[in-house]
């Protein structure tokens, strides 16, 4: 087994857990951020950290879906794999760079500076493409279930809504707390559900497996 195949296998192994952890991280930032917008509490400096790490885990989860989808929809599976893999690499590199900045300057990890907007924009685009590819592929087949495919498509609407709210906050300085909580909360819960279904389905697989590996 090549190093590449071993790496893909590790993503696949941790994919269900990664979706759950990612959903919890996004939910944490969403709840605290919404309470701050509503004036209930003041946002702590670390509020963005669960979101940053949550999205990192979501990309791990998406990358690990390849084998689940590839047999029935190889092209869509490759699209989902490469968009999420590139996003994960870029996100990891940026977080490492932010960590270096954190320990070598007065800027905190929660106040990243100029790299944040393009990073978030790129992450949203890649996440949308990956969720779309995997979701569409899943809704066309019985395995994984169509329910699984529909759940993968819901975060597309959720992330788009959150992107609109982020843009509104940048332009107007205001955001509706209820909408932020609803969109972020629903997206987070769906990600946890995706992780659970992925874990359940993986436990039901019996017999020898024929694993397809992504190609360029």
Backbone as a chain_set.jsonl record, in Angstrom:
{"seq": "XXXXXXXXXXXXXXXXXXXXXXXXXXXXXXXXXXXXXXXXXXXXXXXXXXXXXXXXXXXXXXXXXXXXXXXXXXXXXXXXXXXXXXXXXXXXXXXXXXXXXXXXXXXXXXXXXXXXXXXXXXXXXXXXXXXXXXXXXXXXXXXXXXXXXXXXXXXXXXXXXXXXXXXXXXXXXXXXXXXXXXXXXXXXXXXXXXXXXXXXXXXXXXXXXXXXXXXX", "coords": {"N": [[0.846, -1.2, 0.0], [0.62, 2.172, -0.912], [2.004, 5.342, 0.241], [0.229, 7.37, -0.317], [-2.224, 5.992, -0.526], [-2.42, 5.079, 2.086], [-2.712, 7.51, 3.423], [-5.187, 8.417, 2.399], [-6.743, 6.376, 3.42], [-6.597, 6.914, 6.169], [-7.977, 9.349, 6.338], [-10.487, 8.407, 5.599], [-11.019, 6.659, 7.706], [-11.269, 8.364, 9.926], [-13.306, 10.025, 9.199], [-16.203, 9.925, 9.995], [-16.055, 10.658, 12.769], [-14.796, 13.131, 12.508], [-16.723, 14.743, 11.222], [-18.625, 14.94, 13.281], [-17.156, 16.208, 15.372], [-16.48, 18.561, 14.01], [-19.044, 19.662, 13.577], [-19.836, 20.162, 16.235], [-17.918, 22.073, 16.985], [-18.529, 24.22, 15.227], [-21.115, 24.743, 16.102], [-20.622, 25.625, 18.718], [-19.22, 28.117, 18.385], [-21.215, 29.446, 16.953], [-23.375, 29.653, 18.784], [-22.254, 31.159, 20.949], [-21.434, 33.448, 19.53], [-23.916, 34.382, 18.585], [-25.235, 34.991, 20.965], [-23.653, 37.105, 21.762], [-24.194, 38.973, 19.709], [-26.85, 39.419, 20.291], [-26.575, 40.791, 22.602], [-26.404, 39.546, 25.039], [-24.157, 38.303, 26.159], [-20.633, 39.073, 26.296], [-18.414, 38.634, 23.603], [-15.872, 36.265, 23.951], [-12.265, 36.331, 23.472], [-11.414, 34.001, 22.283], [-13.448, 33.022, 20.709], [-13.608, 32.437, 17.952], [-11.982, 30.275, 17.599], [-13.096, 27.583, 18.025], [-14.679, 27.492, 15.678], [-12.774, 27.726, 13.604], [-11.21, 25.393, 13.992], [-13.306, 23.61, 13.854], [-14.167, 23.777, 11.159], [-11.862, 22.805, 9.979], [-11.954, 20.119, 10.762], [-14.32, 19.415, 9.446], [-13.482, 19.485, 6.777], [-11.709, 17.348, 6.843], [-13.564, 15.292, 7.274], [-15.084, 15.435, 4.885], [-13.126, 14.84, 2.932], [-12.631, 12.212, 3.581], [-14.845, 10.876, 2.601], [-14.61, 9.793, 0.116], [-14.24, 6.994, -0.693], [-16.709, 5.961, 0.009], [-18.449, 6.981, -1.869], [-17.32, 6.621, -4.377], [-17.564, 4.221, -5.936], [-20.058, 4.203, -7.203], [-20.412, 6.747, -8.29], [-17.946, 7.85, -9.712], [-16.765, 10.175, -10.922], [-18.009, 12.433, -9.706], [-17.301, 11.826, -7.116], [-14.5, 12.08, -7.216], [-14.361, 14.821, -7.725], [-15.488, 15.844, -5.342], [-13.599, 14.868, -3.545], [-11.09, 16.09, -4.279], [-11.63, 18.865, -4.098], [-12.215, 19.154, -1.368], [-9.849, 18.142, -0.27], [-7.884, 19.952, -1.165], [-8.85, 22.222, 0.093], [-8.498, 21.444, 2.757], [-5.693, 21.235, 2.929], [-4.927, 23.908, 2.381], [-6.226, 25.202, 4.472], [-5.021, 24.042, 6.722], [-2.342, 24.873, 6.392], [-2.685, 27.634, 6.612], [-3.675, 27.908, 9.228], [-1.481, 26.979, 10.666], [0.347, 28.967, 9.967], [-0.941, 31.14, 11.136], [-0.719, 30.39, 13.784], [2.041, 30.623, 14.153], [2.32, 33.375, 13.807], [0.896, 34.129, 16.024], [2.532, 33.404, 18.19], [4.798, 34.851, 17.731], [4.295, 37.521, 17.539], [2.344, 40.413, 18.576], [-0.211, 40.083, 17.762], [-3.219, 38.255, 18.133], [-4.417, 34.841, 17.928], [-7.118, 34.857, 17.571], [-7.545, 37.191, 16.251], [-6.829, 37.373, 13.345], [-6.232, 39.005, 11.104], [-5.368, 40.28, 7.823], [-5.397, 37.91, 6.314], [-7.684, 36.495, 6.829], [-10.282, 37.131, 5.454], [-9.918, 36.274, 2.598], [-9.285, 33.588, 3.104], [-11.584, 32.57, 4.402], [-13.439, 33.002, 2.347], [-12.422, 31.342, 0.291], [-12.582, 28.874, 1.6], [-15.348, 28.586, 1.972], [-16.233, 28.42, -0.71], [-14.921, 26.075, -1.644], [-15.938, 24.224, 0.176], [-18.669, 24.295, -0.464], [-18.605, 23.278, -3.114], [-17.592, 20.694, -2.666], [-19.481, 19.549, -0.881], [-21.706, 19.699, -2.579], [-20.937, 18.003, -4.734], [-20.578, 15.462, -3.478], [-23.099, 15.247, -2.268], [-24.98, 15.3, -4.419], [-24.149, 13.008, -5.783], [-24.761, 11.05, -3.86], [-27.543, 11.202, -3.64], [-28.339, 9.974, -5.913], [-28.112, 7.286, -5.654], [-28.723, 4.174, -3.915], [-27.007, 3.373, -1.967], [-24.486, 5.216, -0.528], [-27.375, 6.099, 1.521], [-30.218, 7.932, 0.222], [-31.112, 9.773, 2.013], [-28.763, 10.413, 3.354], [-27.459, 11.742, 1.272], [-29.147, 13.985, 0.939], [-28.799, 15.229, 3.401], [-26.145, 15.973, 3.117], [-26.403, 18.004, 1.286], [-27.727, 20.036, 2.615], [-25.914, 21.653, 4.248], [-24.87, 23.267, 2.226], [-26.789, 25.264, 1.681], [-26.829, 26.281, 4.266], [-24.158, 27.248, 4.711], [-24.045, 29.145, 2.662], [-25.999, 30.94, 3.541], [-24.814, 31.795, 5.963], [-22.564, 33.014, 4.892], [-23.725, 35.177, 3.58], [-24.721, 36.554, 5.801], [-22.292, 37.172, 7.033], [-21.18, 38.881, 5.111], [-23.063, 40.909, 5.236], [-22.598, 41.814, 7.825], [-20.012, 42.821, 7.531], [-20.454, 44.915, 5.731], [-22.58, 46.489, 6.822], [-22.223, 46.379, 9.53], [-23.97, 45.131, 11.178], [-25.933, 42.294, 12.226], [-28.45, 39.776, 12.198], [-29.236, 38.161, 15.083], [-30.87, 35.922, 15.545], [-31.126, 34.721, 13.018], [-28.457, 34.074, 12.513], [-27.991, 32.226, 14.56], [-29.88, 30.262, 13.889], [-29.142, 29.414, 11.244], [-26.434, 28.646, 11.602], [-26.763, 26.799, 13.69], [-28.484, 24.806, 12.595], [-26.899, 23.907, 10.45], [-24.702, 22.887, 11.883], [-25.882, 20.818, 13.426], [-26.77, 19.146, 11.373], [-24.307, 18.359, 10.3], [-23.324, 16.81, 12.406], [-25.235, 14.779, 12.302], [-24.642, 13.729, 9.769], [-22.121, 12.664, 10.315], [-22.857, 10.666, 12.153], [-24.552, 8.969, 10.581], [-22.724, 8.204, 8.629], [-20.892, 6.782, 10.173], [-22.579, 4.732, 11.119], [-23.316, 3.468, 8.699], [-20.813, 2.602, 7.837], [-20.28, 0.638, 9.68], [-22.005, -1.302, 8.905], [-20.968, -2.419, 6.678], [-19.866, -5.367, 5.282], [-17.791, -8.253, 4.572], [-15.265, -8.651, 1.967], [-13.696, -5.649, 0.901], [-13.62, -3.527, -1.889], [-11.571, -1.086, -2.591], [-11.59, 2.013, -4.053], [-9.25, 4.329, -5.241], [-8.592, 7.835, -5.309], [-7.927, 9.441, -8.407], [-6.045, 11.611, -10.552]], "CA": [[0.0, 0.0, 0.0], [1.431, 3.381, -1.031], [1.795, 6.384, 1.247], [-0.989, 8.076, -0.705], [-3.363, 5.16, -0.15], [-2.486, 5.087, 3.54], [-3.257, 8.808, 3.827], [-6.615, 8.402, 2.084], [-7.364, 5.465, 4.374], [-6.728, 7.594, 7.457], [-9.09, 10.29, 6.213], [-11.72, 7.615, 5.605], [-11.207, 6.109, 9.049], [-11.661, 9.396, 10.878], [-14.348, 10.87, 8.616], [-17.406, 10.092, 10.823], [-15.725, 11.428, 13.968], [-14.461, 14.5, 12.107], [-17.968, 15.471, 10.996], [-19.237, 15.222, 14.584], [-16.34, 17.223, 16.046], [-16.648, 19.798, 13.259], [-20.365, 20.208, 13.87], [-19.831, 20.688, 17.603], [-17.128, 23.305, 16.978], [-19.307, 25.268, 14.564], [-22.24, 25.069, 16.98], [-20.126, 26.407, 19.844], [-18.988, 29.492, 17.948], [-22.498, 30.026, 16.553], [-24.158, 29.992, 19.975], [-21.612, 32.263, 21.661], [-21.502, 34.623, 18.67], [-25.296, 34.867, 18.537], [-25.504, 35.618, 22.259], [-22.967, 38.399, 21.742], [-24.964, 39.863, 18.836], [-28.088, 39.75, 20.995], [-26.253, 41.607, 23.761], [-26.531, 38.764, 26.268], [-22.807, 38.139, 26.693], [-19.564, 39.633, 25.473], [-17.686, 37.568, 22.922], [-14.487, 36.079, 24.391], [-11.283, 36.418, 22.395], [-11.192, 32.696, 21.657], [-14.71, 32.526, 20.152], [-13.454, 31.934, 16.591], [-11.144, 29.074, 17.575], [-13.887, 26.381, 17.714], [-15.099, 27.535, 14.279], [-11.616, 27.443, 12.758], [-10.9, 23.972, 14.095], [-14.479, 22.878, 13.388], [-14.107, 23.692, 9.701], [-10.751, 21.906, 9.658], [-12.465, 18.754, 10.904], [-15.302, 19.19, 8.377], [-12.725, 19.153, 5.568], [-11.238, 15.968, 7.029], [-14.713, 14.427, 7.044], [-15.416, 15.423, 3.457], [-12.082, 14.13, 2.2], [-12.77, 10.791, 3.876], [-16.05, 10.295, 2.003], [-14.366, 9.352, -1.263], [-14.497, 5.571, -0.912], [-18.134, 5.696, 0.174], [-19.189, 7.458, -3.041], [-16.588, 6.434, -5.636], [-17.95, 3.068, -6.748], [-21.258, 4.482, -7.993], [-20.276, 8.036, -8.985], [-16.508, 8.133, -9.604], [-16.391, 11.548, -11.279], [-18.442, 13.329, -8.635], [-16.497, 11.509, -5.937], [-13.185, 12.717, -7.392], [-14.546, 16.255, -7.536], [-15.645, 16.094, -3.914], [-12.344, 14.576, -2.851], [-10.029, 17.059, -4.529], [-11.979, 20.187, -3.555], [-12.061, 19.127, 0.087], [-8.441, 17.928, 0.06], [-7.189, 21.231, -1.366], [-9.296, 23.1, 1.175], [-7.86, 21.005, 3.998], [-4.277, 21.612, 2.867], [-4.833, 25.366, 2.508], [-6.672, 25.572, 5.819], [-3.983, 23.614, 7.659], [-1.19, 25.758, 6.23], [-3.024, 28.958, 7.123], [-3.753, 27.84, 10.685], [-0.109, 26.894, 11.161], [0.926, 30.305, 9.822], [-1.561, 31.987, 12.155], [-0.127, 30.017, 15.058], [3.373, 31.226, 14.202], [2.101, 34.8, 14.043], [0.411, 34.259, 17.394], [3.611, 33.274, 19.174], [5.931, 35.715, 17.392], [3.883, 38.921, 17.485], [1.302, 40.782, 19.529], [-1.516, 39.722, 17.206], [-3.715, 37.008, 18.695], [-4.974, 33.882, 16.978], [-8.515, 35.228, 17.346], [-7.565, 38.395, 15.422], [-5.822, 36.963, 12.359], [-5.809, 40.062, 10.205], [-5.759, 40.356, 6.419], [-5.533, 36.61, 5.665], [-8.969, 35.866, 7.155], [-11.336, 37.181, 4.424], [-9.733, 35.345, 1.476], [-9.323, 32.214, 3.594], [-12.985, 32.205, 4.595], [-14.093, 32.938, 1.034], [-11.976, 30.124, -0.375], [-13.115, 27.715, 2.318], [-16.77, 28.473, 1.656], [-16.396, 27.954, -2.095], [-14.508, 24.678, -1.73], [-16.898, 23.42, 0.935], [-19.891, 24.195, -1.264], [-18.37, 22.369, -4.236], [-17.433, 19.333, -2.167], [-20.793, 19.097, -0.406], [-22.564, 19.51, -3.752], [-20.519, 16.811, -5.475], [-20.909, 14.266, -2.703], [-24.54, 15.192, -2.045], [-25.657, 14.907, -5.663], [-23.818, 11.6, -6.036], [-25.453, 10.191, -2.896], [-28.983, 11.176, -3.904], [-28.58, 9.169, -7.116], [-27.891, 5.864, -5.389], [-29.31, 3.649, -2.681], [-25.91, 3.25, -1.009], [-25.179, 5.507, 0.717], [-28.799, 6.382, 1.375], [-30.602, 9.246, -0.296], [-31.159, 10.657, 3.184], [-27.385, 10.861, 3.54], [-27.195, 12.728, 0.228], [-29.895, 15.207, 1.238], [-28.12, 15.87, 4.527], [-24.919, 16.601, 2.612], [-26.753, 19.207, 0.526], [-28.232, 21.082, 3.508], [-24.883, 22.632, 4.59], [-24.661, 24.222, 1.132], [-27.668, 26.396, 1.987], [-26.409, 26.86, 5.537], [-22.935, 28.03, 4.53], [-24.387, 30.32, 1.851], [-26.684, 31.881, 4.424], [-23.829, 32.375, 6.875], [-21.719, 33.908, 4.1], [-24.501, 36.406, 3.378], [-24.725, 37.263, 7.08], [-20.946, 37.715, 7.225], [-21.057, 40.025, 4.215], [-23.913, 41.962, 5.795], [-21.919, 42.369, 8.993], [-18.879, 43.609, 7.052], [-20.944, 46.117, 5.051], [-23.449, 47.319, 7.665], [-21.851, 46.292, 10.935], [-25.066, 44.521, 11.923], [-26.361, 40.961, 11.817], [-29.599, 39.309, 12.973], [-28.764, 37.066, 15.93], [-31.718, 34.731, 15.381], [-30.752, 34.079, 11.757], [-27.126, 33.496, 12.685], [-28.13, 31.04, 15.398], [-30.642, 29.245, 13.159], [-28.343, 28.87, 10.143], [-25.277, 27.942, 12.151], [-27.215, 25.655, 14.475], [-28.971, 23.751, 11.696], [-25.736, 23.358, 9.74], [-23.909, 22.097, 12.824], [-26.614, 19.589, 13.762], [-26.743, 18.294, 10.181], [-22.967, 17.774, 10.204], [-23.278, 15.731, 13.399], [-26.055, 13.691, 11.755], [-23.859, 13.12, 8.689], [-21.106, 11.834, 10.954], [-23.487, 9.477, 12.731], [-24.979, 8.077, 9.503], [-21.512, 7.665, 8.004], [-20.377, 5.768, 11.101], [-23.51, 3.594, 11.114], [-23.205, 2.758, 7.422], [-19.512, 1.931, 7.761], [-20.361, -0.55, 10.525], [-22.837, -2.293, 8.234], [-20.215, -2.993, 5.559], [-19.302, -6.673, 5.608], [-17.146, -8.918, 3.446], [-14.093, -7.961, 1.404], [-13.989, -4.349, 0.317], [-12.817, -3.09, -3.033], [-11.428, 0.335, -2.353], [-11.1, 2.822, -5.168], [-8.45, 5.458, -4.799], [-8.768, 8.971, -6.214], [-6.908, 9.703, -9.417], [-6.067, 12.982, -11.029]], "C": [[0.882, 1.251, 0.0], [1.118, 4.359, 0.092], [0.493, 7.132, 0.966], [-2.233, 7.298, -0.288], [-3.532, 5.11, 1.359], [-3.094, 6.388, 4.048], [-4.757, 8.868, 3.583], [-7.362, 7.506, 3.064], [-7.552, 6.091, 5.741], [-7.855, 8.621, 7.432], [-10.419, 9.541, 6.292], [-12.034, 7.106, 7.013], [-11.778, 7.145, 10.009], [-12.81, 10.274, 10.389], [-15.592, 11.015, 9.488], [-17.152, 10.945, 12.062], [-15.463, 12.887, 13.629], [-15.713, 15.329, 11.855], [-18.623, 15.861, 12.321], [-18.48, 16.328, 15.31], [-16.479, 18.572, 15.343], [-17.982, 20.459, 13.534], [-20.437, 20.826, 15.252], [-19.058, 22.002, 17.672], [-17.877, 24.466, 16.36], [-20.473, 25.702, 15.438], [-21.79, 25.943, 18.145], [-19.91, 27.866, 19.487], [-20.293, 30.179, 17.581], [-23.296, 30.486, 17.758], [-23.563, 31.194, 20.692], [-21.679, 33.549, 20.842], [-22.893, 35.22, 18.613], [-25.684, 35.542, 19.843], [-24.84, 36.982, 22.353], [-23.73, 39.405, 20.89], [-26.237, 40.324, 19.528], [-27.839, 40.589, 22.241], [-26.339, 40.878, 25.081], [-25.179, 38.595, 26.949], [-21.824, 38.848, 25.775], [-18.758, 38.489, 24.871], [-16.267, 37.447, 23.47], [-13.535, 36.085, 23.205], [-11.143, 35.107, 21.623], [-12.405, 32.193, 20.883], [-14.56, 31.931, 18.754], [-12.66, 30.627, 16.521], [-11.953, 27.799, 17.319], [-14.351, 26.335, 16.263], [-13.952, 27.155, 13.35], [-11.261, 25.956, 12.779], [-12.074, 23.115, 13.634], [-14.48, 22.708, 11.883], [-12.967, 22.78, 9.247], [-11.213, 20.454, 9.721], [-13.507, 18.433, 9.835], [-14.593, 18.81, 7.083], [-12.137, 17.746, 5.653], [-12.373, 14.994, 6.733], [-15.078, 14.31, 5.583], [-14.396, 14.625, 2.65], [-12.203, 12.619, 2.395], [-13.995, 10.127, 3.292], [-15.791, 9.625, 0.657], [-14.749, 7.893, -1.508], [-15.98, 5.235, -0.834], [-18.909, 5.998, -1.099], [-18.616, 6.927, -4.352], [-17.118, 5.318, -6.521], [-19.118, 3.384, -7.673], [-21.177, 5.786, -8.772], [-18.816, 8.483, -8.932], [-16.131, 9.576, -9.91], [-16.779, 12.537, -10.187], [-17.629, 13.084, -7.37], [-15.112, 12.14, -6.033], [-13.283, 14.224, -7.2], [-14.676, 16.613, -6.072], [-14.356, 15.894, -3.152], [-11.328, 15.695, -3.034], [-10.362, 18.451, -4.016], [-11.799, 20.22, -2.045], [-10.6, 18.94, 0.493], [-7.633, 19.216, -0.087], [-7.565, 22.209, -0.263], [-8.61, 22.738, 2.485], [-6.39, 21.411, 4.036], [-4.107, 23.115, 3.085], [-5.187, 25.81, 3.918], [-5.612, 25.22, 6.853], [-2.779, 24.544, 7.599], [-1.465, 27.131, 6.828], [-3.102, 28.966, 8.639], [-2.367, 27.727, 11.308], [0.578, 28.254, 11.087], [0.369, 31.249, 10.878], [-0.997, 31.673, 13.532], [1.259, 30.604, 15.234], [3.268, 32.718, 14.487], [1.705, 35.037, 15.495], [1.552, 34.263, 18.401], [4.781, 34.209, 18.898], [5.567, 37.191, 17.321], [2.799, 39.175, 18.516], [-0.095, 40.446, 19.014], [-1.954, 38.375, 17.761], [-4.298, 36.119, 17.613], [-6.414, 34.233, 16.632], [-8.65, 36.482, 16.498], [-6.534, 38.215, 14.306], [-5.36, 38.036, 11.406], [-6.222, 39.838, 8.769], [-5.957, 38.999, 5.755], [-6.917, 36.007, 5.845], [-10.011, 35.94, 6.036], [-11.102, 36.263, 3.234], [-9.761, 33.89, 1.904], [-10.761, 31.743, 3.753], [-13.704, 32.063, 3.261], [-13.706, 31.659, 0.295], [-12.534, 28.87, 0.275], [-14.587, 27.502, 2.009], [-16.974, 27.897, 0.259], [-16.054, 26.472, -2.214], [-15.46, 23.759, -0.974], [-18.19, 23.229, 0.154], [-19.728, 23.194, -2.394], [-18.277, 20.915, -3.772], [-18.755, 18.761, -1.667], [-21.731, 18.823, -1.577], [-22.221, 18.217, -4.489], [-20.916, 15.537, -4.746], [-22.419, 14.119, -2.518], [-25.304, 14.728, -3.263], [-25.397, 13.435, -5.964], [-24.608, 10.674, -5.119], [-26.947, 10.109, -3.158], [-29.329, 10.334, -5.122], [-28.464, 7.67, -6.86], [-28.542, 5.456, -4.078], [-28.263, 3.507, -1.58], [-24.815, 4.237, -1.384], [-26.604, 5.986, 0.47], [-29.047, 7.77, 0.798], [-30.728, 10.26, 0.839], [-29.783, 11.242, 3.463], [-27.04, 11.94, 2.523], [-27.89, 14.047, 0.487], [-29.232, 15.962, 2.38], [-26.834, 16.556, 4.081], [-25.201, 17.882, 1.842], [-27.211, 20.352, 1.428], [-27.148, 22.083, 3.906], [-24.571, 23.622, 3.477], [-25.495, 25.469, 1.384], [-27.237, 27.085, 3.275], [-25.182, 27.737, 5.409], [-23.18, 29.269, 3.669], [-25.068, 31.379, 2.702], [-25.731, 32.562, 5.383], [-22.891, 33.329, 6.148], [-22.42, 35.237, 3.856], [-24.534, 37.223, 4.662], [-23.364, 37.895, 7.365], [-20.733, 38.946, 6.363], [-21.87, 41.2, 4.729], [-23.249, 42.633, 6.994], [-20.748, 43.249, 8.583], [-19.344, 44.945, 6.484], [-21.676, 47.053, 6.005], [-23.047, 47.343, 9.134], [-22.912, 45.635, 11.791], [-25.384, 43.135, 11.373], [-27.499, 40.525, 12.73], [-29.19, 38.063, 13.749], [-29.552, 35.785, 15.713], [-31.352, 33.977, 14.107], [-29.391, 33.401, 11.869], [-27.207, 32.208, 13.482], [-28.826, 29.917, 14.646], [-29.791, 28.588, 12.073], [-27.147, 28.066, 10.651], [-25.674, 26.693, 12.916], [-27.673, 24.499, 13.606], [-27.811, 23.088, 10.961], [-24.92, 22.449, 10.649], [-24.584, 20.772, 13.16], [-26.611, 18.618, 12.583], [-25.376, 17.626, 10.029], [-22.791, 16.632, 11.203], [-24.065, 14.52, 12.901], [-25.331, 12.967, 10.623], [-22.791, 12.192, 9.271], [-21.685, 10.553, 11.522], [-23.892, 8.482, 11.648], [-23.78, 7.422, 8.816], [-20.916, 6.556, 8.866], [-21.257, 4.529, 11.083], [-23.38, 2.776, 9.833], [-21.884, 1.998, 7.311], [-19.5, 0.663, 8.606], [-21.147, -1.667, 9.859], [-22.13, -2.958, 7.056], [-19.583, -4.305, 6.002], [-18.653, -7.269, 4.372], [-15.969, -8.124, 2.951], [-14.489, -6.685, 0.717], [-13.058, -4.086, -0.854], [-12.723, -1.587, -2.979], [-10.854, 1.027, -3.571], [-10.327, 3.995, -4.615], [-8.56, 6.581, -5.805], [-7.611, 9.114, -7.171], [-7.042, 11.123, -9.886], [-6.971, 13.161, -12.204]], "O": [[1.79, 1.371, 0.823], [0.117, 4.23, 0.796], [-0.247, 7.483, 1.885], [-3.183, 7.875, 0.24], [-4.656, 5.101, 1.861], [-3.891, 6.382, 4.986], [-5.515, 9.312, 4.446], [-8.472, 7.827, 3.49], [-8.554, 5.833, 6.409], [-8.605, 8.747, 8.401], [-11.353, 9.98, 6.962], [-13.186, 7.126, 7.447], [-12.664, 6.84, 10.808], [-13.24, 11.178, 11.105], [-16.021, 12.146, 9.715], [-17.932, 11.844, 12.374], [-15.862, 13.781, 14.375], [-15.763, 16.499, 12.236], [-19.118, 16.979, 12.467], [-19.087, 17.277, 15.808], [-16.585, 19.607, 16.0], [-18.052, 21.676, 13.706], [-21.028, 21.892, 15.43], [-19.489, 22.942, 18.34], [-17.869, 25.573, 16.899], [-20.788, 26.89, 15.513], [-22.484, 26.888, 18.521], [-20.363, 28.756, 20.206], [-20.467, 31.365, 17.861], [-23.839, 31.591, 17.757], [-24.278, 32.144, 21.011], [-21.949, 34.619, 21.387], [-23.039, 36.442, 18.594], [-26.384, 36.555, 19.835], [-25.39, 37.908, 22.949], [-23.898, 40.557, 21.29], [-26.656, 41.472, 19.377], [-28.789, 41.051, 22.873], [-26.346, 41.51, 26.137], [-25.068, 38.727, 28.168], [-22.141, 39.178, 24.632], [-18.459, 37.502, 25.544], [-15.524, 38.429, 23.459], [-13.951, 35.868, 22.066], [-10.793, 35.111, 20.443], [-12.404, 31.046, 20.435], [-15.302, 31.015, 18.396], [-12.668, 29.95, 15.493], [-11.552, 26.994, 16.479], [-14.414, 25.257, 15.672], [-14.128, 26.363, 12.424], [-11.042, 25.34, 11.736], [-11.878, 22.028, 13.091], [-14.762, 21.621, 11.379], [-13.093, 22.069, 8.25], [-10.899, 19.656, 8.837], [-13.574, 17.298, 9.364], [-15.045, 17.916, 6.368], [-12.073, 17.035, 4.65], [-12.183, 13.998, 6.035], [-15.351, 13.215, 5.092], [-14.764, 13.828, 1.787], [-11.913, 11.843, 1.484], [-14.177, 8.922, 3.466], [-16.675, 8.958, 0.121], [-15.503, 7.597, -2.434], [-16.455, 4.334, -1.524], [-19.915, 5.347, -1.382], [-19.345, 6.796, -5.335], [-17.12, 5.457, -7.744], [-19.168, 2.892, -8.8], [-21.815, 5.916, -9.816], [-18.482, 9.401, -8.184], [-15.272, 10.146, -9.238], [-15.974, 13.379, -9.79], [-17.307, 14.021, -6.64], [-14.603, 12.675, -5.047], [-12.407, 14.838, -6.591], [-14.055, 17.567, -5.602], [-14.045, 16.646, -2.228], [-10.767, 16.193, -2.058], [-9.472, 19.157, -3.544], [-11.289, 21.199, -1.5], [-10.157, 19.514, 1.488], [-6.8, 19.533, 0.762], [-6.716, 22.935, 0.254], [-8.189, 23.618, 3.236], [-5.9, 21.877, 5.064], [-3.26, 23.548, 3.866], [-4.534, 26.683, 4.488], [-5.335, 26.008, 7.757], [-2.256, 24.957, 8.634], [-0.598, 27.723, 7.47], [-2.651, 29.916, 9.278], [-2.107, 28.313, 12.36], [1.294, 28.652, 12.006], [1.102, 32.057, 11.449], [-0.815, 32.571, 14.354], [1.622, 31.035, 16.328], [4.019, 33.263, 15.295], [2.122, 36.014, 16.115], [1.538, 35.038, 19.357], [5.668, 34.35, 19.74], [6.432, 38.029, 17.069], [2.388, 38.268, 19.24], [-1.063, 40.52, 19.771], [-1.146, 37.451, 17.851], [-4.629, 36.582, 16.522], [-6.881, 33.942, 15.53], [-9.753, 36.813, 16.064], [-5.478, 38.846, 14.333], [-4.221, 38.0, 10.939], [-7.286, 39.28, 8.503], [-6.624, 38.926, 4.723], [-7.295, 35.102, 5.101], [-10.585, 34.908, 5.687], [-12.013, 35.519, 2.872], [-10.215, 33.036, 1.143], [-11.121, 30.656, 3.299], [-14.481, 31.13, 3.061], [-14.564, 30.974, -0.262], [-12.914, 27.92, -0.41], [-15.027, 26.37, 1.807], [-17.789, 26.995, 0.066], [-16.806, 25.702, -2.813], [-15.754, 22.651, -1.424], [-18.741, 22.129, 0.115], [-20.601, 22.355, -2.616], [-18.821, 20.016, -4.414], [-19.109, 17.627, -1.99], [-22.465, 17.835, -1.572], [-23.108, 17.433, -4.826], [-21.52, 14.639, -5.333], [-22.958, 13.015, -2.599], [-26.176, 13.864, -3.165], [-26.308, 12.703, -6.351], [-25.075, 9.623, -5.558], [-27.56, 9.067, -2.926], [-30.498, 10.013, -5.338], [-28.697, 6.87, -7.766], [-28.867, 6.297, -3.241], [-28.598, 3.518, -0.396], [-24.251, 4.117, -2.472], [-26.986, 6.247, -0.671], [-28.198, 8.657, 0.877], [-30.482, 11.452, 0.651], [-29.655, 12.427, 3.772], [-26.403, 12.937, 2.863], [-27.305, 15.111, 0.284], [-29.115, 17.187, 2.337], [-26.474, 17.607, 4.613], [-24.337, 18.754, 1.752], [-27.097, 21.518, 1.048], [-27.426, 23.282, 3.907], [-24.06, 24.709, 3.748], [-24.99, 26.589, 1.313], [-27.271, 28.312, 3.375], [-25.155, 28.849, 5.937], [-22.593, 30.322, 3.914], [-24.756, 32.566, 2.602], [-25.822, 33.77, 5.598], [-22.467, 34.337, 6.713], [-21.795, 36.296, 3.916], [-24.393, 38.445, 4.625], [-23.286, 39.013, 7.874], [-20.173, 39.941, 6.821], [-21.428, 42.346, 4.667], [-23.322, 43.85, 7.163], [-20.504, 44.291, 9.192], [-18.719, 45.98, 6.718], [-21.433, 48.26, 6.006], [-23.474, 48.215, 9.891], [-22.772, 45.585, 13.013], [-25.134, 42.845, 10.203], [-27.51, 40.869, 13.912], [-28.843, 37.039, 13.161], [-28.983, 34.693, 15.697], [-31.273, 32.748, 14.107], [-29.198, 32.289, 11.377], [-26.572, 31.213, 13.132], [-28.425, 28.757, 14.744], [-29.724, 27.362, 11.985], [-26.885, 26.955, 10.19], [-25.017, 25.656, 12.814], [-27.301, 23.35, 13.842], [-27.747, 21.863, 10.861], [-24.494, 21.37, 10.237], [-23.935, 19.726, 13.175], [-26.468, 17.41, 12.77], [-25.3, 16.452, 9.666], [-22.182, 15.61, 10.885], [-23.628, 13.38, 13.054], [-25.395, 11.742, 10.522], [-22.584, 11.082, 8.782], [-21.09, 9.482, 11.396], [-23.615, 7.288, 11.769], [-23.817, 6.242, 8.468], [-20.49, 5.52, 8.355], [-20.754, 3.407, 11.038], [-23.337, 1.546, 9.873], [-21.835, 0.896, 6.764], [-18.787, -0.287, 8.284], [-20.983, -2.839, 10.2], [-22.626, -3.937, 6.499], [-18.846, -4.343, 6.987], [-18.932, -6.843, 3.252], [-15.695, -7.035, 3.456], [-15.506, -6.636, 0.025], [-11.866, -4.387, -0.805], [-13.687, -0.887, -3.286], [-9.779, 0.678, -4.059], [-10.726, 4.587, -3.613], [-8.617, 6.338, -7.011], [-6.452, 8.933, -6.796], [-8.06, 11.77, -9.638], [-7.096, 14.27, -12.723]]}, "num_chains": 1, "name": "protein.A"}
